[in-house]
């Protein structure tokens, strides 16, 4: 019996990076704690998210036990399926709150844009790995087209926040593959020059999100309401916070979307600056471990993929915290591993599982 238990335990921890898992569970645990307060002690919401976490951990374990060679084989099919699903959303998707982002499968709904957060860097890492040491400028151009296909489909849903995240994950691969800084700067300037051209084609609510960033009081009860209330919540938390379950902005229902996109405002109000520093430290530990895995990766494919996944966690946290703090527009980006929602949680733990697989299958180089 003892040997059986040891065997089962060995299988469960095989290829699992303890540091990554421990840090991710610490953040997710804080998320459940804050979610309980944000939902006014809703056991149903918390238990639902706990089940999402269990499923996400199972996905992570499976991903950690799949070799990078298999991920290379799946890169093209996964991307192709993702694009087909996005086309399906455009044609037959379910409209929720004015956006067509979901695809109904009868018993459940899926959000195909989430899978593209992994599929895009996976495909690009596979593509550049095929080119080997002869990556040319035309290869970067092809990669840019591959990025624009899902980004365009997602942006027209409309879901500009997710589209920008996927564009960023693709850009990270281009940068790690050696894209010249001069080209990056030139592209950035070109995009800045295109802003006046693109501006008229944006939706009205997207215009307002940008404008209220500079002046939330232009629409204090409408588009500016989220930023005003979240900054009040963060500021009122002070150094030590008001204490768990004692946030007034939260429990007096001033703070919108408090269990999803604005959960950091709930956390900041109740745990203060000190709590914020602890959370930032956990994210930095997670990202630092991801970079260590990236540096020790044995192939171009695994190095590009690990780097893109690690930077994805960074951009998620940076954009959400910047949005809640009022220094970035409100774009509907969840706080990684903390915000309520199963699809994003599973996607992020899938990314962690891939990182663990890359680390477990690295080749030792003799010195």
N, C-alpha and C positions, 0 to 999 in steps of 0.2 A: 504493500500500500504506500509506504514511504517513497519507494522508487517511482511509483506511478505519479505521485504528487510532484516529485522532483522533475520528472520528465515533462509533465504538463506545464509546470512553472518555467522550465527551460524553453519550451516552445513559445510561451507567451512573451518572454523577455528577449527572445532571439532577435537580433538585428534592431532592437529598440534602443535608441539613444536616450539614456536616463536623464541627461541634462536638458535636452530639448523637451522631453515628455514632462519632466517635473516643472519646468518653467511655464509650459503651455497650460498644464493643469492648475498651476497657481493663478494664472490670469483668468482661466475659465471658472475657477472656484470663486474668485472675486466677482466675476460676472453674475454667477448665480446668487451671490449674497446681495448685490446691488439690484438685481432683477426682482428679488423678493420685495425690496422696498419700493422700487419703481412701479410695480404692479399692485401696490397696496396689499401686500401679503397674499397674492394670488397663488395658491398652491398648485392650481392647474397649469399656470404659465411656467412656474419653476420646474414642476415635474416634467412638463413637456420638453423644456429645454434640457433637463437632465437626461431624458431619453435621447434627444438629439445628440448630446455629448457622448453617450454610450455608443450610439451608432457611428459617430464620427471617429471614435477611438478604434472601433472595429475596422473601419475603412483605412485608418492610419496603419494598423497592424498588417493588413493585407498589402498595402502599398509598400511598407517597409520590407516585406518578404518577397517582393517582385524585383527581379534584377534590372539594372539599367538597360541591358540588352533588349528586354521585353518592352520597355518604354520606348526605345528607338523604333521597334517594329510597329507599335501602336500609334506613333505620332501622326502619320498621315491619315489613317482611318478615323482617329478621334477628331482631328480637325475637320475632316470632311463631314462626319456625322454632325458635329457642332454647327457647321455652316448650314447644312440641310435643315436642322432643327430651327435655326434662326429664320430661315426662309419660311418654314412652317409657322413660326410665330407671326411673321408679317402677313401671312395669308389666312391663317385660321386661329391666331392667338386669342386668349381671353383678355378682355379689357378690364383693368382694375385701376381705379382712381385716374382715369383718363389716359393710361398708358397700356400699350399692348406688349406685355413682357412675358406672359405665361402661356404655356402650352398644356392643354388638358389631355390627360391620358386615361380618362374615365374614372379610375379610383383615386387619382391624385393629380396634382399639377406640378410641372417642373419649370424652372427658369433657365433655359439653355445658355444664357449669357454667363452664368456662373462657371460652367464647365470650360468656357473659353479662356478664363483666367489661367487655367493650367494648360489647355490645348495650344494656345498661341505660343507661349515660350517653349513648350515641348516641340512643336513643329519647327520653330526657328532654330532651336538647338540642334535638331536632327539635320536641318538643311545646311547649316554652317559646318557641322561635323563632316558632312559629305564632301564639302569643298576642301577640307583639310587645311594645309598651309598655303593654299592658293586662293584665298578669299579676295575677290576683286570688287570694284565699285559697283559693277552690275549686279553682284550678288546681294549687296545691301539694297539696291533698288528693287530687286525681286522680293526680298524680305519685307520691304516697306509696303508693297502691294498686298502681300499676304496678311499684313497687319490691318490694312485699310478695309479689307473685305468684311471681317466681323465687326470692326469698329463702326463702319458705315451702317450695317444692318442694325446694330444695337442703338446707335445714335438716333435713328429714325423711329424707335419704338414709342416715345423717346425716353432714353435712359443715358443722359450725357455723362453722369458720374461713372457708371460702369464702363462706358465706352472709353473714357479718359483713363481709367485704371488699366484696361486691357491694352490701350495704346502705350501706356507707361511700361507695362510688363514686356511688351514687344521691343520698346526702345532700349530697355535694360539689356536685352540680349544683343542688340545691335552694338551698344556701347561696349559690352564685355567682349564681343567678337572683334573689336578693334576699330570701330568707326572713328574716323579722324575728327579731332576737336573742331577743326576749321569748318568741316561739313556740318557738324552739330550746331555751331554758332550761326552759320549761314542759314540753316533750316529754321532755327529759332527766330532769326530776324525776318525771314520770309513769312513765317506764321504770324508774327506780330504785325507785319504789313498787311496781311489778309484779314485782320480783325474787322476793319471798316467794311470790307466786302461781305464777310460772313454774317456780320451783325444783323442785317435786315432779315436774314433767313432763319434766325433763331426764334424759338417760341417766345411768347410774351412773358411767360413765367420765368424763362431763362434770362431775359433782359432784366427783370425785376430782381432776380437773385444776385446779379452782378451789381446793380445800382444800389441795392440796400446794403451791400457790403460796405460801401463808402458812406452811406447815410441811412442807417436803420430806421431813423425817425421819419423818413419820407413816407413810410407805410407801417406805423407802429402796431396796428391791429391786423395787418395782413402779412405781406412778404417779410417785413422786418421783425415780426413777432418772435420767430424762432431765435434769431440772434440776440434780441434784447433780453428775452427770458433766460436763455442759456448763460449769457454773460453775467446777469444778475445772480444766478444760481452759483456760478463759479466764484464770483467775487464775495458773495455772502458766506461762503464756506470758511474764509479766513485761513489761518495756518493749520489748525487742528480739525476743522470741520464742525458741523452741528451734531454729529453723531448719527449712527445707523438708525434709520427709520424716522429721523427728526428733520429731514429737509423740508422746509416750508414751501419752496417753489414746487417741489415734487408733490407733496401731499395736499396742497391747496389747489392742485390741478392747473398751475400756471405754465408749467413746462410741457411743451408738446413732444410727441414721439419719444417719450422718456425711456421706454424700454428697448428702443431700437437705435436709431441714429444719434440720439442725444443722451444716451446712457452715461457718457462721460460727465455731463453736467450734473446728473444725479450723484455720481461718485464724488465729484469735486465738492459739491455742496455738503455732503455728509462726512467726507473724510479729509477735506481741506487740502492745503498745499502739501502737507507731509504725505498724505495718501497718494497725491498726484506724483510726487517724486518716487514713491515706492513702485507705482504702476509703470512709470517711465523706465525705472531701473529694470523691471522685469522684461519689458519690451526690448530694451537695449541688450540684455543678456541673451534673449532669444535670437535677435538679429546678429549679435556677435558670434554666437555658436554657428549660425548659418554661414557666416563668412569664413569661419574656421573650416567647416565642411567644404565650402567652395574652394578654398586654397589648397586643400588636400585631395581634391578630385583628380582622378587619374587620366581622364580623357577630356577633349574639348567639349563633347556633348554634355557630360556630367557637370563640367565646370560652368558652362553657360546656363544649364538648367538650374543648378543649385544657386547660382548668383541671382538669377531672375526671380526665383521663388523667395529668396531672402529679402531682396529689395521690394518684392510685392508686400511683404509684411510691413516693411518700413513705410511705404507709400500709403497703405491702408491706415496705419496709426497716425501718420503725419497729417493726412488730409482730414480725417475725422476730428482729431483734436484741434486742428486749425479752424475747421468749420464751426465747431462748438465754441471755440474761443473768439470767433468773430474776425479772424484774420484771413479766412478763405471763404468763398461763396458756399452756400448750402447746396450740396450736390447729392445728398442721399447716400453717403458712404457709411457702412456700419463700422463700429469699433471692433477690430479683430479679436475673436475669441470671447468677447464680452457681450456684444449686442445680441438681442433675441433673434432667433432665426436659424432654421436647420440647414438650408442650402449653403449659406456662406460658411457656417461652422464646419460642415463636411468638406467643403472645398479647401479650407485652410488646413484642416488636419490631414487631408490628402496630400497637400503640399509638404507638411511636416514628415509624412510617411515616405515621400519621395526623397527628401533630404536624408532620412535615416538609411534608405536603401543605397543612396550614393555613398554615404560614409561607410556602411558595412561592406560594400563591394569595392572599396578603393584598393588599388594595388600598392604593395609595399615596394618602395624603390631603394635599392642598396646604395649606400653612400661610401 
